[in-house]
């Protein structure tokens, strides 16, 4: 039986809060993707497998765009920020014996020397993807066809 190919995801974060440069600057270049408080996004985080590809998307900024890549290096574990009363992500309903929120660990792969902005992504055929139909969803699965579109845009930008 052939090994299952890694899946790909878009993970949105505000660059002023935690951007691709923050991830790249960490000593081990890894982070838990914590603080997600949307059940659909949480389910997507739990579904991630080691080796899955993550496209880092800067959101809520002047130029929302895919800015780089990371990969899943650890499956989702309970999100500790949900238990920390001092955290903005504290959730009194989430209990250690029955956690509601989870965080996989990601490792920085690369930052692109360009941004794949929303308009470019839409014009390339991603206008009907979850990226644009679920603006508030911060963790979005990509289809193989969507990944091919993104890879084509990356290759075109790298040529120039």
N, C-alpha and C positions, 0 to 999 in steps of 0.2 A: 504494500500500500504506500502510495506517495505521501510525503510529508505535506501538511497543509501550508500553503503560502501565507506569509504574514499579511494581516489586514492593515488598512491604513485609516487614519482618523485625523480630523481637524480638531485642534485644541485651542480655544480662544483664551487670551489673557490680555489685560490692559498693560501696555508696556511700562507705564509709570509704577504699577504695582509689582508686576513680575513679568519682565520681557525676556526675549531670547538672550540679551546681553547679561541679564542676571544669571540665567542658567549657565551660560558659557563661563562666567566668572567664578562659579562655585568650585571649591577645591577638587572635588571628584566629578564635577560637571553633571551631577545627578540631583533629582529632587522628587519628592512625593508630590503628586498633583492633588493638593488638598483644597478644602474650602468650597467644594462644589456642593450646592444645595438645591439641586433640581433632580427629581427622581429619574427622569429619562436620561439625563447626563450621567447620573450615578450608575444606572444600569449599563450604560456604555463603558464606563470606567471598569466595572466589574467584569465585563465581557472581554476585556483586553487580555492578550496573551503575550508572553515574553517574545520579543522580536518584532512585535507589531510596530508599524511606522507611524509617527506622529508628525503632522505638519503644524508648526507653531504659527498661530494666527494672531497678530496684534489687533485688538478690537478697541472700541470706544476711544479712538484717537483720530488725529487729523487724516491719516491715510490707513484705513483698515486694510490689512494685507497679510498674506503668507510671507513669513520672513526667514524661515529656516526649518530644520528637521531635528527630530529627536526619536528615540526608540524606547519601547517598553523593556525594562530590565528586571522588573519585579512585578508580579501580579498584585492586584489590589489587596490591601490590608485595611483594617479599620482606620478611619481618619481621626487621628488624635485631636485635631482642633475642635471636633464636635464635643469633646469631653472637658475642654479647657474653658472655664468660666470667664477667663480674661480675654479669650479669643473672640474676634468679631464673628467667627463661624461656630461658636458654641451653640449646641442644640440640646436643650434639657430633655427632649424626648428620646434622644439617642443614648442608649445605655451600653456599657462595656459588655454586658452579657448578651445584648441584642443590638449591636450597632446598626445604624441606618445609613451611614456614610462611609465611603471607601476611597482609598487613594492608591493608584499604582505608582511605581517609581519609573521615572524617565531619565534617560541619559542624552545629553547634548550630542548631536551628530554634526550639524553644520549650520552656519548662518549664511544665507544667500547674499551675494554682493548687489542685490536688487530686491525690490518688493513686488510680489504678485498681488496687485491691488484688486479690490472688489470689481471695478469696472472691467479690468482685463479678464478676470475669472468669468464674469458674466458674459462678456463678448465671445469668449472661447467656448461657451456652451454649458457653463455651470449655473446659469440663471435659474434653473428649476431644481437645483440640488437643495438639500436640507440646509446648506450654508446660507442660502438666501431666503428660504421659506420658514426657517426657525431661528430668527435673529437672536433670540434670547437663549438658545441652546448653546452651551459652551463646549460640549463634546459631541462631535458629529461623525458617524461612520461614513466612509466613502466607498462607493462602488468601484469595481475594477475600471469601468469606463471613465469615472471621474478622476481616478488616479492617473490614467493614461493622458487625460487632458492636462492635468497639472504637470506631469513629467514632460510632456511636449512643450509646454510653456517654459519650463525650467531649461530644457535643452536649447530652445530658441534664444533665451536671454543669455545663456552662457556662451553661445556662439558670437554674440555681438560685443 
